[in-house]
Amino acid sequence: MAIFSRRRLQAMLDDLGPFLASDKAGDVLARLEHKDTQSALAAEFEVGLLWSLSRVGHLKVEPVFPKRRSQIDAMSDDLFSSGPVAIEITALSDDTFSGKADMDRAANIIVQFAKGVRKEADKHLYFQFAERSYYDKGHFHRVRCIDRDFSLAVEMKEKLSTWLKSAEWQASQTIRLTGDEIDVVISWRQSVHPLFRTHCSMPAVAYHAEDNPLYKALKKKERQLSGAPVEFMKCVFIGDAGCSILRQLKLLNSAGREIGGERIIRHFLAKSRIDAVCVFSPSRTPGFFGSLHSNLFWQVTIFPRQNGFESQYESLRKLAARLPRPNLEGYQARTRHLQGSLRPQERGQYLGSYMTSNGFSSTIKISARLVLEMLSGRLTPDQFRQSAFGKSANLLDSHLSRGMTIQDVRIEKSDLDEDDDHFVFHLDFDAAASPLTSPKTSRAKG
């Protein structure tokens, strides 16, 4: 998966079995394997946080309260020393801020029409959406020029048809469609991936403290938590599933217009009965040599509604400490899931290759999934070499060329936070692969 390894997710699901009703278990499983990135990553956060809650104390999933209609994700009697707590869990990605869904919808409408005019035109169309900004009642607004209800008008179809039918359509390169619902420049490119064919220069940010997806998500969770008994504390856990304003809660430079995640959350709490919002962001410690020498960890930020909640911080830190190590940062998980590269039957998440040698024999570790995919015919020998050894020579071939063969092979199992193991090959010199040598004799010549 993305935030967690598939092995870890399965282990957490198995542990949560006694806490879940069958319909809830089916719902969680369906969302985990869903092709929609937002739904799948939110489900991963839900599983991880529910599992961690079960490790540190009492947990009841989707508790039923008399005469209450709203469904709450979870409750715990002893997470906080002050009394029971009702918890809602959600996650956000930049897709909720970027307008990607509306841009992709419009691009798909245009692409379907274009395919009917010119065969395989969909493989070459790239869409750059315009943006506009304005002030309304003293508030700055910046929006993308696409309406969620966009439809392809007759005059736009005629303009597209003329362009697509032209013998010089590749050379003419671009066409612009404008109207009340859209302003987009469409260009021809040699190759375009369907998931990454839309763009807008407006970043995934907020310009209003309430008119943004984060505030709206918190308000939705507040309505759900209104069903908890009055004596319960109420908390919202929110995960960074590739959301810039959650990953960087404080703005470094906003020029007075952009509004950061911290400001939105504090604005929400000032008008809310929620006791605390807790942000969980998978992050990476910077390494001396860059990301290859850094570690993934959970960055946890707690926002209380009022003073006095600080006494509960230690309980939340213990909860965070039980979360399994994240597999990827939020933005990486979002991108990889969008690409579909984390599906179980896609190419595996390979562990790196390693070699040690004492000058006479060598030990080489290679991804077990990589070896399996090569032996099963899913990878060519060249793909195997590139994945196992990069630009270096094939280590197995170089050892064989020196007259060494495999003397022993074993599997080195990884922990649950890896979706791969290592094949460990021990190689030594072998007469079967090297020239015969003169034996040691017992006496001198003659």
N, C-alpha and C positions, 0 to 999 in steps of 0.2 A: 504494500500500500504506500501511502505518502508520508503522513506524519509519523506513523509507526510502521515497523516491519509487519508483513503478513503473519509471520509466525507469532509475533507478540500479540497482534490483534486476536488471533485465534485462541491463544492462551487466556487473554482477558475475557473473551466471550465465554469460554468454558467456565472460568471462575465466576462470571456473573450469572450463569444459568439459574442458580437457585433464587436469584433476586428478580428475575424477569418472568412476566407472564408470556405465554406462547405467542400472542399477537404482538407484544412489544419486541420480543426476540426476532420475529419475522420482519418487523418494520426496520429495526436496526440493521439487520443483515442486508435487506434490500437497499437501504441507503448507502451502506458501506461499499457495495458493488455497483452503485449507480453511476452512469456515465456523466451525470451533471456534477461538475467539480465542487461547486458550493455545497451541495447536499452530501456528497461523499466525505469531504473534509470535516464538515460539521458533525457527521456521524462518528468520525474518528475521535474528535475531541470529546464527544459525549461518552463514548465507550471508555476512553482513557481516564476521564474525570470520575465517572461512576465507579470504575474499578479502584481508583485511588481512594475514593471515599470508603469503599468496602474494606480497604486495608487498614484504615486508621480508626474505624469505629463503626457505629450503627449506620445502616443504610436501608432505606425503603425507596424503591423505584416507583414512580407514578402513584404516590399515596392517594387514597380516597378519603376525602373529608366530608362528613355529613352536610347536606344542604349546600354543597359547593359544586358549581358546574365546571369551572376552569380546571384543566389538567396541569399538574405541576411535575417537573422532571424528577425531582428527588427530594427527600428530607432526611435529616439525621438528628437523632436525639442528643448526641454527645460530641458532635464536632466542636461546638463551642461550649465553654463552661457556663455561660449565662443562660442556656436553655436551647430548645430545639430550633432548627433552622430549615427553611424551605429554599430550594435552590433551583434556578433555571439555567440552562446551558445553551449557548449559541456560539456561532463563529461567523466571521466576516472575511471576505477577500476583496481585492481591488475591483473584481468584476461588479460588485454592488455599487461602486463609486464611478466606474469608468464608462458606463453606458455601453459596455460591450454587447450586452444582450440585444439592445435596440439596434446597434450598428450591424451586428451579425444578422439580425432578422431582415433588415433592409437589404443587406448584401445578398442574402439568400433569395429574396424576391427577385432582385435584378438578375442574379445568376441563372435562376430557373428560366426567366424569359430569354436571356442571352443564349442559353443552350439550344433553344428552339429556333434561333436565328442562325447561329453559327456553331457547328459541331465542336465540342471541347473548348468553347470559349471560356467556360468556368475555370479552367486550369490556368488562366492567364490574367484574370481581372483582379486588380488591387484597388481598395477603396480608401480614400483619404477624406474624412469628414471635417467640415469647417466648424468653427466655434464662434460665439458672439458673447459680448459682455454688456451689462447695463446696470443702472441703479434703479431700485424700486423702493420707495418709502425710506430712503436713506441707507438701504442695504445693497451691497455689491453682489451681483449675480453673474455667473459665467456658465454658459450652457453649450452643449454640443448641438449642432444643427441637424437633429434627427428626431422625429416624432415616433413614439412607440406604436402608433396606429398608421404608420406610413403605408401607402399603397401606390402602385406604379400608374401614374396618370397616362392618358392616351398620348399626349404630346411627348412625354418622356419615352414611351415605347417607340414612337416614330423616330425620335432623335437617336435612340440606341440602335434601332434597325439600320438606319442610314450609315452609322459609324461601323457597325459590325459587318455589314455587307460590302463595305468598301474594300477594294483590293489593297489599299494602302493603310488598312486599319492599324497594323502594327507600327508603321512609320509615323502615323498621326499621333500615336501614343496616348493621348488623353482626351477625355470628354467630361464636361461638367453638367450635372443635373441640379437644378435649383427649383424651389417651390416653397410653399408654406410649411411643408413637412420635412424637407430635406435640402441640404446643400453639400454636395459631395463631388469630388474629382475622381473619376475612374480611369485608371491607366493600364496599359498592357505591359505585362512582365513575362519573362521567359518561363518562370515557374512560380506558382503561388500555392501555399499550403492552406486548405480550407479553414483551419483554426486561426490562422494569423494573416488574414487578408484584409482586415479593417484596422484603421488607425485614426486617432484624433490627437492634435497637439495639446489638448487640455488634459492635464494629469488627473489621477484619481485622488482628488482632494475635496475638502468641504469648504464652503464659503459662508455658511449660515449655521448657527449653533443648533438649530432644530430641523432645518430642511436638509437632512442628510441621512444616509442609511444607518449610521451608527446610532444616532439619537432615536430613529424610528424603531430600530431593533430593540433598544433598551425600553422604549415605551411599550412595545408588544410584550416583552417579558414582565414588565410591571403589571400589566393587565392580567397576565396569567397568575402571577404571584398574589394578586388580590384575593384569590380563593383560599389562601392559607389562613389558619386561625390567627387572631390578633396577637396571641402570646408568642407567636413564632417570629424569629428574625428572618429577614428576606435578603437573599443574595443572588446576584447574577454573575455567572462565570462566562466570560467571553474569550474565544480563542482567535488567535491571529492565523488565519488560513491564507496568508499572502495578502495582508491588508496593510498598506503603507502607514496609515495614521495610527494603527495599533502597534506596528513594529517600532515606529519612531513617534512616541506619544507626545513629545514636546517638539514644537517646530523650531528649527534652527534659524530660519529666516523666512518670515511670512509677508513682509512688506505691509503688515497691517490688514491683509485681506483674507488669506487662508486661515482656517481654524483647525487646530490640532486635536488629536484624540483626547488628550487630557482635559482640554478646555470643554469639549463636548460632554464628556462624562461628568465633570464637576457641575456643569450647567444643568445636566439632567438630575443629578442628585440634589441640587438645591431646590428643585421643584417636585421631588419624589418622596415616597415613603419607603423606598428600598434602602436597606441599611448599608449595603456595600456592593461595589462592582469590582471584580477581580479579573485582570487581564492576564492570559497565559500566552506567551509568545515563544515559539521555538527559535533559539538564537545560537550564534556561534561565537566562541571566544576568538579574538584575532590571534593568529599564530605568527611567529617571527618570520616564517617563510611563506605566509599566506594561508589560504584556507586548507591546504593539504596538511598543515601542521596545527590544526585548531580543533576544538572540541565543541560538540553540540550540547546545549543545556536549556533549561526552562527559565526564561525571564518572567518573573511574576510581579505584577504591580497591583497594589491594593488601594482602592479609593473608598474611604468611609464617608457616610453622609454627615456624621457629626463626631465630635470628640468623644473619646471613651471606647471606641471600637478597637483601639490599638492593642487592648488586652487579648484580642482574638487573633492577632497577627501570627503568633507562634503556631496556632492550630492550622492556619492556612499554609504556613511554610512547611509543616509536617506533611500536609496533603500534597503540596507540590513536590516534596522530596520523594514521595512514593510514585510519582509519575515515571513511567519508563523513559529512557533516553529517547529524544526525538530522532527520527531517521533523516529528516531534512528540515531546513528552515521553511517557514511558511510560504514565502514566495517561490521557493524551489519546488515545494510540494504541489503548489497550484499549477506551475508550469508543466511539471512532469505528468500530473494527472490530465491536464488539458491535452497533452501529446498522446496520451494513452499508453505511455511506455511502462506503466506500473501494473498492467493487467497480468494475471498469473501465467498466461501462455505467451506473453511477449518475451523478448530477450530478458534474461535474468539480471538481477542486481549483483554484479560480479565483485567478489573480493579481489584484492590485488595479488600479484605474483611476487614471490620472494625466493631468494637463493642464498644458501650458505655453503661454504666449501672449506675443507682443511688441506687442500692441495692434492689429495689423493681421491677422495670421494666427495660427492655433493648431495645436498638436499634441496629440492625445488618444490615450492608450494604453488599450486594453481587452483583457481576457482573450480569447485566441483560441478557447479551448474554449467560453467563454460565447457568443461570436458564433456559433460552429458549432451549438451546441445551440438557439439561437434560430432560426437559419435552417432547421434541420432540423425545426422544429416541436415540439421537446421542451420548449421554454419559451414561455410567453406573453410578449407585449411587456411586460406589467407585471412579470413575474418577472425578465425581462432588465433592466429599469430598476432594480429593487430590488437585484439582485446587482451591477450595474455601478456604480450611483451612490448606492445607499442611499436616504436621505431627501431627497437633493438632486434638483434637476430633471434631466431627461435632457439631458446636455451636447450630444449630437448634435442633439437637437431645438432647443435654445436657439441653437446656432450656425446651423442652417438658418433659424430665424426671423429671424435677423439678416442673412440674405442670403448665407450662406457655404455652400460645398459642398466635397466631398472632391476635392482636387487630386492627391493621391497616397496610396497605401496600401501598406504592406509588412509582412512578418512579422519580428518581433524574437525570435530564438530564445533560449530560456533554457538553463541548463546542465542536467546530468543530475539534479540534486537538486530540480528542479521538474517537476511533471507538467502544465505549461501553458506557453504562449508569449504574446506580446502582438501584437495587431493595432495598428499605428501609423498613425493617420489624420492627414494634413496637410490642414487646411481653410483656405480663403481666400475673400475676397469674389468673387462670381460673378454676372454679369448674369442668368444663367438663373434665379436665385432671389431677385433683388432688383429694385426699381424702376429703370427707365432713368434715367440722369442726363444733364444737359446737357453737351454736348461742350465742350472748350476751343476757343475760336474764335481766328482769326488776326487779326481787326481789330475795331474798335469798331463800334457800331450805326450804320447809315446808310452 
